[in-house]
Amino acid sequence: MQPDFIVVIFKDHARTLWEGNMSKLRRFDPSNRPVFVTCVTHHRHPVLIELTRPLVTALKHIRDLGVNVPAWVVLPDHLHAIIELGDISLSGTVHRFKRKLSAICYRRNHRGRIWQHRFWDHIIRDQKDFNRHLDYIHFNPVKHGLASGPKDWSWSSFHEWVDEGVYQPDWGRTEHENGREFGE
């Protein structure tokens, strides 16, 4: 007989991964480390591009709560972001973001569910991991055939990073530029 759960130990912390009932999943506390997050629309309906203004408002809302969002990209059916948490938990931050966007959309007569339950996260380990996920975020519209290069996609933080001198404006025209790995 197999157990109902598996306990995974991370240094001094433990989390329980429940088999069968995901609502009881306990997330690892990222302890002030950046986190790569992916949120996906309900049934992958491509509604996010038409909701970009409310999305920006929802991002501003969590920033006002002390959450830093250094990198992000919005695609038709999902979004990726790197977030640095303030005093709010990771789950609380994502919940507040999704709730804020849903409330704005409801007030604007957008009916129906927007988000899938839950989200995917990855705690950034070090600078190399941060850089890979930063590249992944900005290259994602090209990967999905939505733009010929990151500079051609308006709904990301790419242009902010170009202004900071991290990227050249023509970066990402090919997937294997400079032998860099992208993302996960």
C-alpha positions as CSV (number, residue, x, y, z in Angstrom):
1,M,0.0,0.0,0.0
2,Q,1.4,3.4,-1.0
3,P,1.4,6.4,1.4
4,D,-1.0,9.3,0.8
5,F,1.8,11.8,0.9
6,I,5.5,12.3,0.5
7,V,7.5,14.6,2.7
8,V,10.4,16.4,1.1
9,I,13.0,18.0,3.3
10,F,14.7,21.2,2.1
11,K,17.5,22.1,4.6
12,D,15.5,23.0,7.8
13,H,12.2,23.2,6.1
14,A,9.7,20.5,5.1
15,R,6.8,20.5,2.9
16,T,4.2,17.9,2.2
17,L,3.3,16.9,-1.3
18,W,-0.1,15.4,-1.2
19,E,-0.9,12.8,-3.8
20,G,-4.4,13.1,-5.1
21,N,-5.6,16.3,-3.4
22,M,-3.6,19.3,-4.7
23,S,-5.5,21.8,-2.6
24,K,-3.5,20.6,0.4
25,L,-0.1,21.4,-1.3
26,R,2.1,23.4,0.9
27,R,4.6,25.6,-0.8
28,F,8.2,26.1,0.3
29,D,8.9,29.6,1.7
30,P,11.2,31.4,-0.7
31,S,12.8,33.5,2.1
32,N,13.2,36.7,0.3
33,R,14.5,35.1,-2.9
34,P,13.2,35.9,-6.3
35,V,10.6,33.5,-7.7
36,F,9.7,32.7,-11.3
37,V,5.9,32.3,-11.5
38,T,3.6,31.2,-14.3
39,C,-0.2,31.8,-14.3
40,V,-2.4,30.2,-17.0
41,T,-5.9,31.2,-18.1
42,H,-8.9,28.9,-17.6
43,H,-8.8,26.3,-20.3
44,R,-6.0,28.3,-21.9
45,H,-8.5,30.8,-23.4
46,P,-6.5,33.5,-25.1
47,V,-8.0,36.5,-23.2
48,L,-5.0,38.2,-21.6
49,I,-3.9,40.4,-24.5
50,E,-7.3,42.1,-24.5
51,L,-6.9,42.6,-20.7
52,T,-3.5,44.2,-20.7
53,R,-4.7,47.5,-19.1
54,P,-6.3,45.7,-16.2
55,L,-3.2,43.4,-15.9
56,V,-1.0,46.5,-15.5
57,T,-3.4,47.7,-12.8
58,A,-3.2,44.3,-11.0
59,L,0.6,44.4,-11.2
60,K,0.7,47.9,-9.8
61,H,-1.6,46.6,-7.0
62,I,0.8,43.9,-5.8
63,R,3.8,46.4,-6.2
64,D,1.9,48.7,-3.9
65,L,1.8,45.9,-1.4
66,G,5.7,45.8,-1.4
67,V,6.2,43.1,-4.1
68,N,8.9,43.8,-6.6
69,V,8.2,42.6,-10.2
70,P,11.5,43.0,-12.1
71,A,10.5,40.9,-15.1
72,W,7.2,39.9,-16.7
73,V,5.6,38.9,-20.0
74,V,1.9,38.6,-20.9
75,L,0.9,36.2,-23.7
76,P,-2.6,35.4,-24.8
77,D,-3.1,32.5,-22.5
78,H,-0.5,32.8,-19.8
79,L,1.9,35.1,-18.1
80,H,5.4,34.7,-16.6
81,A,7.0,36.9,-14.0
82,I,9.9,37.1,-11.6
83,I,8.7,38.4,-8.3
84,E,10.5,39.4,-5.2
85,L,8.1,39.1,-2.2
86,G,7.6,41.6,0.5
87,D,5.7,40.7,3.6
88,I,3.1,38.6,1.8
89,S,3.5,34.9,1.1
90,L,4.0,33.7,-2.5
91,S,0.5,32.2,-2.6
92,G,-1.0,35.3,-1.1
93,T,0.7,37.5,-3.7
94,V,-0.5,35.4,-6.6
95,H,-4.0,35.2,-5.1
96,R,-4.2,39.0,-4.7
97,F,-3.0,39.5,-8.2
98,K,-5.5,37.1,-9.7
99,R,-8.3,38.5,-7.5
100,K,-7.5,42.1,-8.4
101,L,-7.6,41.3,-12.2
102,S,-10.8,39.3,-11.9
103,A,-12.5,42.1,-9.9
104,I,-11.5,44.7,-12.5
105,C,-12.7,42.5,-15.4
106,Y,-16.0,41.8,-13.6
107,R,-16.6,45.6,-13.2
108,R,-16.0,45.9,-16.9
109,N,-18.6,43.2,-17.7
110,H,-16.1,40.5,-18.6
111,R,-17.9,37.5,-17.4
112,G,-16.5,34.0,-16.8
113,R,-13.5,32.6,-15.1
114,I,-10.2,34.0,-16.1
115,W,-7.6,31.8,-14.3
116,Q,-6.8,28.2,-13.8
117,H,-6.6,27.3,-10.1
118,R,-3.1,27.3,-8.8
119,F,0.1,28.5,-10.4
120,W,3.6,27.1,-11.2
121,D,6.6,28.5,-9.3
122,H,10.4,28.1,-9.3
123,I,12.6,29.7,-6.6
124,I,15.5,31.4,-8.3
125,R,18.8,29.8,-7.0
126,D,21.5,32.2,-8.1
127,Q,22.4,34.9,-10.6
128,K,22.8,32.4,-13.4
129,D,19.4,31.0,-12.8
130,F,17.9,34.5,-12.6
131,N,19.6,35.4,-16.0
132,R,18.2,32.2,-17.6
133,H,14.7,32.9,-16.4
134,L,15.0,36.6,-17.4
135,D,16.0,35.4,-20.9
136,Y,13.1,32.9,-20.9
137,I,10.6,35.5,-20.0
138,H,11.7,37.9,-22.7
139,F,12.1,35.2,-25.4
140,N,8.7,33.6,-24.7
141,P,6.7,35.6,-27.4
142,V,9.3,34.6,-30.0
143,K,9.1,31.0,-28.9
144,H,5.3,31.0,-29.3
145,G,5.5,32.6,-32.7
146,L,3.9,35.9,-31.6
147,A,6.9,38.1,-32.5
148,S,10.0,37.9,-34.5
149,G,12.1,39.3,-31.6
150,P,11.4,40.4,-28.0
151,K,11.6,44.1,-29.0
152,D,8.5,43.4,-31.2
153,W,6.3,42.4,-28.3
154,S,4.9,45.3,-26.3
155,W,3.6,43.3,-23.3
156,S,6.8,42.5,-21.4
157,S,9.5,44.2,-19.4
158,F,12.0,43.7,-22.2
159,H,12.1,47.4,-23.1
160,E,12.8,48.3,-19.5
161,W,15.8,46.0,-19.5
162,V,17.0,47.4,-22.8
163,D,16.9,50.9,-21.2
164,E,19.0,49.6,-18.3
165,G,21.6,48.3,-20.8
166,V,21.1,44.6,-19.9
167,Y,19.9,43.7,-23.4
168,Q,20.7,45.1,-26.9
169,P,17.5,46.1,-28.7
170,D,18.0,43.3,-31.3
171,W,18.7,40.6,-28.7
172,G,16.7,37.3,-29.1
173,R,16.2,37.3,-32.9
174,T,17.5,33.7,-32.7
175,E,17.0,31.2,-29.9
176,H,20.6,30.2,-29.5
177,E,22.1,33.7,-29.5
178,N,25.6,33.6,-27.9
179,G,25.0,30.0,-26.8
180,R,22.8,31.2,-24.0
181,E,20.2,28.9,-22.4
182,F,16.7,30.1,-22.0
183,G,14.6,29.4,-19.0
184,E,13.9,26.1,-17.3
